[in-house]
Amino acid sequence: MGVAKFGCDGILGSLAREDHCGVCNGNGKSCKVIKGDFNHTRGAGYVEALVIPAGARRIKVVEEKPAHSYLALRDAGKQSINSDWKIEHSGTFNIAGTTVHYVRRGLWEKISAKGPTTSPLHLLVLLFHDQSYGLHYEYTIPLDPLPENQSSKVPEPLFMWTHSGWEDCDAMDDDRMDSVFKDMWKRDPEQTSSLHTAAQKWNPDQS
């Protein structure tokens, strides 16, 4: 039996989904797609390819072909990937308020992030010699940027997830349980979906 998931509207089992602008059940018209190519043929060391602005979503950077180089990314603070001559393995990194996925397969690399970013991201390329290098980038930005007195920073969850022993409690009907999960989803969708899946699979007779 399949496991019901939350839609972007916080309703269990809903088919509501975010559009590429990050709007729940949106029509995709509240943002614009920025895409382009960066090419470089001469020089070595770190070369800045572009600056991705704060508020960007659906970020994707892909090398055109395998190359003797490394993609590098850094935010306005101290978070970075492959900067200062420190090369990372493939993995996930928290940079500029979003989770960045870095993939390296042999000499080919890709960077992606859902966003939104809370500060500008600087994309650089570490080159070791003259070569014909190219990459493609793509991301979305809102058509109506946030006012200067508002922040794009995602608020911290209003609760903390902890693990403790099981205790006896009164039975909770499905409607009340769904109400609890919906309230939690509004504060932390990713964690709530994981917890809801675990709750459906849990068998009290096996605890």
Wavefront OBJ file of the C-alpha trace (Angstrom):
o trace
v 0.000 0.000 0.000
v 1.335 3.407 -0.952
v 2.153 6.056 1.631
v 0.167 9.297 1.420
v 2.263 12.453 1.230
v 1.621 16.081 2.030
v 0.926 18.482 -0.794
v 2.488 21.941 -0.791
v -0.775 23.193 0.768
v -0.122 21.149 3.920
v -2.992 18.740 3.269
v -2.275 15.038 3.610
v -2.854 13.238 0.323
v -3.184 16.500 -1.626
v -1.886 16.637 -5.191
v -0.900 20.299 -4.843
v 2.664 20.920 -6.024
v 4.983 23.887 -6.226
v 5.683 25.351 -9.651
v 9.247 26.167 -10.692
v 8.878 29.568 -9.014
v 8.260 27.939 -5.640
v 4.556 28.938 -5.554
v 2.080 26.320 -4.367
v -0.286 25.485 -7.261
v 1.228 28.410 -9.123
v 1.175 28.979 -12.862
v 4.927 29.538 -13.223
v 4.513 33.218 -14.106
v 5.802 34.822 -10.891
v 9.479 34.319 -11.760
v 11.768 34.295 -14.741
v 14.307 31.715 -15.818
v 17.896 32.870 -16.153
v 20.110 30.628 -18.253
v 23.364 30.950 -20.078
v 26.803 29.570 -20.816
v 30.234 30.376 -19.494
v 33.294 29.687 -21.662
v 36.970 30.110 -20.912
v 40.041 29.222 -22.938
v 43.131 30.845 -21.376
v 44.483 31.097 -17.850
v 44.717 29.035 -14.691
v 43.572 29.386 -11.092
v 40.146 30.410 -9.802
v 37.987 32.201 -12.373
v 34.584 33.627 -11.412
v 31.892 32.447 -13.822
v 28.870 34.273 -12.400
v 27.102 35.506 -9.257
v 23.711 33.927 -8.535
v 21.536 36.443 -6.647
v 19.757 35.927 -3.344
v 16.273 34.480 -3.777
v 17.298 32.181 -6.623
v 15.608 28.781 -6.971
v 16.106 25.612 -9.027
v 19.804 26.259 -9.545
v 21.593 23.955 -11.943
v 25.186 24.149 -13.165
v 26.491 21.477 -15.533
v 29.839 21.180 -17.280
v 29.568 20.753 -21.027
v 32.150 17.963 -21.042
v 34.717 16.362 -18.709
v 37.576 18.748 -17.970
v 40.702 19.090 -15.828
v 39.048 21.570 -13.494
v 36.821 21.894 -10.431
v 33.586 23.777 -9.919
v 33.667 25.971 -6.809
v 30.901 27.733 -4.931
v 30.908 30.149 -2.010
v 28.413 32.413 -0.284
v 28.842 35.754 1.450
v 29.964 34.004 4.638
v 32.358 31.132 5.176
v 30.421 28.315 3.496
v 31.913 26.975 0.277
v 32.665 24.015 -1.966
v 36.129 23.466 -3.482
v 37.414 26.906 -2.454
v 40.891 27.805 -1.127
v 42.374 24.782 -2.935
v 40.423 22.370 -0.706
v 38.695 19.846 -2.949
v 35.568 18.088 -1.708
v 34.033 14.731 -2.582
v 30.523 14.500 -4.024
v 27.918 15.276 -1.374
v 25.408 17.756 0.017
v 26.383 21.098 1.525
v 24.440 23.851 3.311
v 25.291 27.105 1.594
v 23.398 30.413 1.427
v 20.409 28.972 3.267
v 19.802 26.043 0.929
v 21.034 22.487 0.387
v 23.497 22.249 -2.487
v 24.098 18.917 -4.226
v 27.582 18.527 -5.666
v 28.285 15.622 -8.022
v 31.667 14.690 -9.495
v 32.009 11.697 -11.785
v 35.536 11.354 -13.043
v 36.313 14.692 -14.726
v 32.658 15.783 -15.039
v 30.795 17.868 -12.434
v 27.334 19.172 -11.655
v 25.896 21.469 -8.964
v 22.206 21.827 -8.149
v 20.078 23.393 -5.404
v 16.353 23.861 -4.858
v 16.667 27.234 -3.107
v 15.688 29.873 -2.348
v 19.111 31.254 -1.537
v 19.398 33.757 1.300
v 22.534 35.469 -0.025
v 24.392 35.712 -3.342
v 26.295 32.627 -4.521
v 29.601 33.025 -6.321
v 30.261 30.312 -8.896
v 33.924 29.849 -9.740
v 35.967 27.395 -11.787
v 39.393 26.187 -10.726
v 41.440 25.690 -13.899
v 44.905 24.146 -14.055
v 45.982 25.098 -17.575
v 44.775 26.662 -20.819
v 41.872 24.621 -22.166
v 38.571 24.962 -23.948
v 36.213 24.963 -20.985
v 32.473 25.468 -20.882
v 29.509 25.108 -18.555
v 25.760 25.744 -18.684
v 23.863 27.395 -15.817
v 20.194 27.916 -15.067
v 18.137 29.292 -12.179
v 14.942 31.233 -11.494
v 14.471 34.573 -9.751
v 11.172 36.188 -8.650
v 9.735 38.921 -10.867
v 8.875 40.941 -7.758
v 11.894 40.848 -5.448
v 11.412 41.173 -1.704
v 11.367 44.729 -0.311
v 14.645 45.833 1.228
v 13.179 45.620 4.736
v 12.212 41.964 4.239
v 14.512 38.978 4.283
v 14.387 35.887 2.080
v 15.799 33.877 4.958
v 13.713 30.847 5.834
v 12.624 31.042 9.508
v 13.994 28.536 11.957
v 11.633 25.705 12.954
v 9.598 26.500 16.067
v 10.286 23.092 17.595
v 13.099 20.590 17.976
v 12.979 16.938 16.940
v 14.091 14.612 19.750
v 14.064 10.869 20.320
v 12.903 9.407 23.624
v 11.337 6.248 25.021
v 7.743 5.209 24.350
v 5.041 5.941 26.940
v 1.391 4.908 27.270
v -1.028 7.439 25.823
v -4.631 7.749 24.768
v -5.533 6.613 21.273
v -5.597 9.373 18.672
v -8.095 9.139 15.815
v -7.009 9.693 12.212
v -8.578 13.152 11.930
v -6.767 14.425 15.008
v -3.497 12.849 13.850
v -3.809 14.509 10.434
v -4.469 17.845 12.144
v -1.313 17.468 14.225
v 0.820 16.560 11.206
v -0.630 19.448 9.177
v 0.291 21.963 11.868
v 3.811 20.533 12.061
v 4.129 20.524 8.266
v 3.601 24.282 8.130
v 6.699 24.696 10.302
v 8.980 22.027 8.818
v 7.618 20.185 5.718
v 10.632 17.925 5.081
v 10.952 16.626 8.642
v 7.193 16.203 9.019
v 6.899 14.097 5.864
v 9.671 11.804 7.138
v 8.026 11.507 10.550
v 4.611 10.796 9.021
v 6.076 8.003 6.875
v 7.744 6.461 9.933
v 4.522 6.733 11.949
v 2.571 4.846 9.285
v 5.133 2.050 9.250
v 5.471 1.776 13.053
v 3.972 -1.312 14.645
v 3.489 -0.910 18.427
v 3.514 -4.683 18.892
v 7.159 -4.735 17.725
v 8.405 -1.986 20.069
l 1 2 3 4 5 6 7 8 9 10 11 12 13 14 15 16 17 18 19 20 21 22 23 24 25 26 27 28 29 30 31 32 33 34 35 36 37 38 39 40 41 42 43 44 45 46 47 48 49 50 51 52 53 54 55 56 57 58 59 60 61 62 63 64 65 66 67 68 69 70 71 72 73 74 75 76 77 78 79 80 81 82 83 84 85 86 87 88 89 90 91 92 93 94 95 96 97 98 99 100 101 102 103 104 105 106 107 108 109 110 111 112 113 114 115 116 117 118 119 120 121 122 123 124 125 126 127 128 129 130 131 132 133 134 135 136 137 138 139 140 141 142 143 144 145 146 147 148 149 150 151 152 153 154 155 156 157 158 159 160 161 162 163 164 165 166 167 168 169 170 171 172 173 174 175 176 177 178 179 180 181 182 183 184 185 186 187 188 189 190 191 192 193 194 195 196 197 198 199 200 201 202 203 204 205 206 207
